[in-house]
Amino acid sequence: MTYRFYSSPAEKVRISVVGQYEEGILKIAVARCSKKDTFIRRKGRAIAEGRLFKNKLYTAVPMQACDIVAFVDVAKQVVAEVARTKKVY
């Protein structure tokens, strides 16, 4: 199952997070929009999905089960880390 999450418009830098849950592991890929750029959800999603499928992961989280609530919790943590460190993989 593939999940998507986008940071809040109130954030200075917008971040797109895409996750895929398979065989007990939630794989997370990220795209970060520059302060200079206009955030385009479709473009951020496409970049993050491309990184996911090329296995350029931000992180991989082992989980017994993953639902939307669990994904959103992980995605919010990832957004905070990426905003602080500026690293996307």
C-alpha positions as MATLAB code, in Angstrom:
seq = 'MTYRFYSSPAEKVRISVVGQYEEGILKIAVARCSKKDTFIRRKGRAIAEGRLFKNKLYTAVPMQACDIVAFVDVAKQVVAEVARTKKVY';
ca = [
       0.000    0.000    0.000;
       1.284    3.469   -0.891;
       0.642    6.509    1.320;
       1.196   10.241    0.729;
       1.573   13.185    3.114;
       2.254   16.897    2.533;
       3.528   19.370    5.101;
       1.340   22.240    6.246;
       1.051   25.383    4.100;
       2.050   27.308    7.238;
       5.557   25.806    7.013;
       8.250   27.927    5.331;
       9.442   24.981    3.244;
       6.923   22.446    1.950;
       7.759   18.742    2.062;
       6.141   15.781    0.315;
       6.388   12.351    1.953;
       5.560    9.079    0.205;
       5.507    5.753    2.015;
       5.086    2.164    0.919;
       4.348   -0.655    3.339;
       5.535   -4.133    2.333;
       6.514   -7.202    4.318;
       6.592   -5.444    7.691;
       8.634   -2.427    6.551;
       7.406    1.103    5.853;
       9.714    2.655    3.245;
       9.754    6.468    3.252;
      10.922    8.796    0.462;
      10.855   12.590    0.581;
      10.882   15.652   -1.698;
      11.619   19.113   -0.317;
      10.586   22.334   -2.034;
      13.044   25.231   -2.003;
      12.044   28.516   -0.352;
      12.409   30.095   -3.799;
      10.038   27.660   -5.521;
       6.278   27.547   -5.627;
       5.016   24.350   -4.015;
       3.251   22.080   -6.507;
       1.789   19.024   -4.834;
       1.838   16.923   -8.014;
       5.527   17.686   -8.651;
       6.551   16.966   -5.052;
       4.639   13.688   -5.124;
       6.255   12.680   -8.426;
       9.772   13.414   -7.112;
       9.169   11.535   -3.844;
       7.589    8.565   -5.669;
      10.515    8.476   -8.102;
      12.926    8.302   -5.191;
      10.851    5.572   -3.560;
      10.868    3.397   -6.670;
      14.606    4.008   -7.234;
      15.126    2.947   -3.600;
      16.582    6.363   -2.614;
      14.899    6.163    0.756;
      14.916    8.666    3.570;
      14.262    5.882    6.052;
      12.763    2.420    6.448;
      10.699    1.745    9.569;
       9.938   -1.812   10.696;
       6.264   -2.115   11.733;
       3.923   -4.992   12.554;
       1.086   -3.289   10.694;
       0.641    0.059    9.008;
      -2.510    2.090    8.617;
      -3.020    5.740    7.697;
      -2.741    6.918   11.323;
       0.613    5.167   11.815;
       1.890    6.542    8.497;
       0.860   10.116    9.332;
       2.640    9.893   12.705;
       5.862    8.757   10.984;
       5.441   11.329    8.196;
       5.105   14.202   10.682;
       8.358   13.138   12.347;
      10.053   12.919    8.950;
       8.816   16.404    7.976;
      10.250   17.855   11.201;
      13.625   16.137   10.610;
      13.833   17.164    6.949;
      12.911   20.769    7.781;
      15.694   20.822   10.384;
      18.443   18.948    8.479;
      17.472   19.686    4.833;
      18.512   16.114    3.899;
      16.080   14.148    1.746;
      17.977   10.824    1.460;
];
